[in-house]
Each structure stands twice: as C-alpha cells, then as structure tokens.
Amino acid sequence: MRFRLALLGPLCSLISLAITWPAQASAWELLLEDENLRVQQRPYAGSALNEIKGVTHVKASLNAVMALLKDARFNQQWVYRSGGASILEENGYAQAYVYGIVDAPWPMRDRDTVVRFDYRQQPDTHIITITITNFPDFIASKDDFVRVPDFGGYWELRPEKEGWVAVTYQVYGDPGGMIPVWLANYAAARSVTKTLQNMQPAVKHYENARSAFVVDTSME
C-alpha cells in the first residue's frame, strides 16, 4: 500500500498570498458542527492564512482507514479537488514522498506539491499519527503548475469502542499565488469539510483490509 494525496485534501483549495500575522497561537474558532463533524480554524503563525482542523468519526477498522489513506488510485474519488498523486520514493511502510496535483477551479492555475508522510502508531493506545511535511524542492518545478511553497499538518486515527475511529485532520499552508486571503481561507475550510464528509462512504471499500504494520484492536 502507498501513501496518497488524501493526506493533502485541504491543499486542493488553498490558493493565496501570505501576509504577516502575529506569531502567538490563537484560540480555535468554530466554523461548523453537526452530529458527526466539527471544523475549526485559527490564524496560522506568520501569515493571514488559517490553520484548519476537522474531526469526524467513521465506523471502520484502523486497517480500513489506513488502506483508504494510502490508496493513490482511489484518491480522486473522495478527496476534495484532488488532481491525483504519484509516489516518488518510499522507505518501507512508514514513510513516503508524494507528488500531488491540485485541481484548482478556473481561472486559477493548478498547483502541485511534494510532501513527506511519516506514519507511527502508539504501542499502548494504538493511536496512529501521520505527519505531513513539505518538501517543495524534492523534484524540479513544472511549467504547468504553481509549486506550493508551504504546507503541513497531520492525520490522527484514534480507535474507539464498538468499531469506531475518531479521525482528526489538521492542516495549514501557503500555496502561493495572488488569490485573496479570504477566498483561500474559505476554500481551505470547505476542502477539509468535504473531504471528511466523504470519508465514511469511501472507507467502506476497505472493510477487508489487513496489514502487518497496523495493530487493530477491533480485529483482535
């Protein structure tokens, strides 16, 4: 299995010009809350772009959620405005460098990015964390795209009772360009929201997924 652009969902709509912002951390502001989704935002230190955090719950095993997140071929079926992804380099199961394309709405130019995903699972709680780190210079930029200069965050998968997994998706970024900040912040929040809303139906495709690298209490 391979890491994939699902980890980059919000990037698919973050297109803006960074502006100086106070460095101190700010409180989270609630944007949306329903029975199974909570989305918040706060200013990201150093720019006027917002950091976005979404939390949802999916009825699935840890293996199923990981299989979904690592399936590059299925990426465009559920990640908001995904333009596809390819694996540049893998270091075992736990690390991969991924090239991703952002299908930006017209008239904006599409973006591309290179990030590294690092996976780890806590041995006691079995919580899985996948960190997202930007590596824009890992490969040469391409004339058809605007290379994203800054992007990062994480996924957290927390196993719960009765076969549920609490999923946290938190990201920030400056994808470059001259699109107004307010539009980029709106698009980023929409991307996190739509991607997490699509997760439950998408993960059903992986009900039988198994991996020797994932400890899954729901399958014990």
N, C-alpha and C positions, 0 to 999 in steps of 0.2 A: 504494500500500500504506500501511497505517496502523500506528502503534504500538498496542500492545494490552496487556491485563491479564495476559498471560503473564508480563510483567515483574514482576508483583505476586504470584506464586504463594504464597510463604510468608505474605503478609498474610492469606490466606484462613483461617488458623488462629491467628494471633497475637492473643489477646484477654486482656489482663491489666492489672494495676495496677502502674505503675512504682515502684521502690523504689531509694533511693540505693545506689550501688555505687562502689568506688574507681575513680578516674579513670585509673589506669595501665592500659596494654594488658596483656592476659593471653595466655598460650600457648593455642594451639588444642588442644582435646580431641577425640579421635577417637570418633565415635558409630557409624559404620558403614563397612565397607569390603568390597567384593567385586571381581570381576574388571573391572567397568566403572562403579563408583560409589564415591565417597569423600565422606562427610559429616562435618563437624567443627562444633564450637561453641566459643564463648568468651564471657565476660561482656562486654556492651556498656557502654562507659564511661557512667556516670551513672545506670544502672538495674540491676536484677537480671535483666532480660531478656537473653537470649543473642543474640549475632550468629551467624548460621548460614552456613556455606559448603559448597556441594556442587560436585563436579567429576565430569563424565562425558565419554564420547566417543561421538560419533554418526557413522555412515557417511553423509555427506551433503556437499553443497557449501555454501560460505558463503551463497550466494544462497538455497538451500533453507532453511537455518536462520533467516536473516533474514526470509524470507517467512512462516515459521511464527510467529515472534515478533511480526510486525506484522499478523497476520490476526485482526482483532477478532471476526469471525463464527465462527471456529473455536475461540475461546478456551475455551469451556466443555467442549470435547471432550477436553481433556488437562490443563489446569491444575487442580490440586487445589483443590476447594471454590470455584471461581470462580463468581461470580454474574453475570458479564457485564461489558461495558465499553462506553463511548462516547467518541468523540473530541470534545473541547471546542474545541481550537484546534491547528492545525498550522502550522509555519514551515518549509516545504519538506520534504525527506525526513528531515532530521537532527534535528528537534525536534518534540515534540508534548506537549500537555497532555491527560491522560486521566482520565476519571471511571470509577471501578470499584466494583463491589458485591461484598462478601464474603458468601458463603452460609454463615453460621455455624450450627453444629449447635444444635438445640433443647436447652435453653431460652434460649440466648443470643440477643441481638438481632443482626441483621445489621449489618455495618459498611459504610461507604463511604469512599472516599478520592479525593483528587485529587493526581496526581503529574505531574512533567515528565520525559520521557525525552529524553536527548541522545545522539546517535549520532556516533561518529567511527571512522575506520579509519586505522591507521598506514600511511604510504606505503611503508615499507621491508619491514616484516614482514607487512603485510596483516591484522594482528590488529584485530578490531572490539571496541570497548567501548561499552556502552550504560549510562550512569549513570541512576540513579533518584533524583529529588529530590522531597521532599514539598512540596505547596502546598495545605494544608488550607483556606485562606481564598480560594482562587481562585473558588469559587462558594459560595453560601449553603448552610448545612447543611439537612438534610431531617429532618422529624419521625420518619420511619420507620426511620432509621438512626442509628448512633453514628459520628460523623465521626472518622476516625483522626488523632490529633494528631501522630504522628511515625513516619516510615517512610522508608527509603532503602537504597541499595546499588548493585549493578551486575551486568550480564551481561558476560562476556568470551568471545569466539569466537576461538580460536587455530587456524589451519589447520595440519594435519599431513600427513605423507606418505600416499600411496595413498588419497586421498579421505576422510580422517578429519578431524573438527573436535573439538578439546578445548573443552568448554563449562564455564565456571565461573559459578556463580550464588551471589552473596553478598549477604545482606540482614540488616537489623536493623529493629526497630520497637517502638513503644508504641502499640497500637491503642486504648487507653483501656478503661474498664470496671473491674469488680471481680472478674474471674475470677482464681483463684490463679496466681501466677507459675509454679509448677512445671507447671501444666497448659498455660499459654501456651507455655512453652519446649518441652514435649513436642510440642505441636501444630505449632509452627514447624518443628522438625526433621522431623516427619512430612510436612509440606507440601513442603519442599524435596526430600525423598527421593522422594515420589510424583510430583511434577512432573517431575523429571529422569528418573525411570524411564519415564514416559510419552512422553518426547521422541523416542526413536528411532522407534517406530511412527508417531507423529504427523508427523514430518518427511518421511516417505515420500510424503505427499500433495503435496509441493512439489518433486519431482525435476526438473521442467522450469522452475522459477522462474528469471527473469533480471531484473536491474536495472542500469541505467546508473550507479547510485550505489555499487555494490559491486564491488570488484576481487577476482576469484575465480581464484586460481591453478589450482584443479582444473579450470577450464574453458578454460584457455589452451592 
